[in-house]
Amino acid sequence: MRATARCLLLADAEPPLPQDLETLTLRLRGYMMQAIPVVESAALTWPEDDVPRACALACIGEARMRLRLDPGHNLPTGIRHVQRLARSVNALCDHYQTVGGEHR
């Protein structure tokens, strides 16, 4: 998951080729659909007033919103969309590491 996201988010990353854009979009959306319930389940085991829980749940809300967005109908819009999905995947992975393990 992180490797796919990273290739789109590096400062010197080449933009995806038009023929690869749909595949990347679908792959990232699939990663998000897998990660959201796992991160959410883990976050909900933490106390309600816990900061990592609140951050993870906010990230999940944003990821769900991004899943509902239209990728656009031209290459620049599609690239920005796939980069946003990559940011969400990366953030979900971060939150999984934070709340996925046993809490103190």
BELFEN-V758908 format. One record per helix or strand of 2 or more residues. SS is the DSSP state (H for helix, E for strand). FROM is the first residue (numbers start at 1). TO is the last residue. Records with the same first field share a line. If there is no record, write none. Layout:
BEGIN
SS->FROM-TO ; FROM-TO
END
This chain:
BEGIN
H->2-9 ; 18-43 ; 51-68 ; 75-99
END
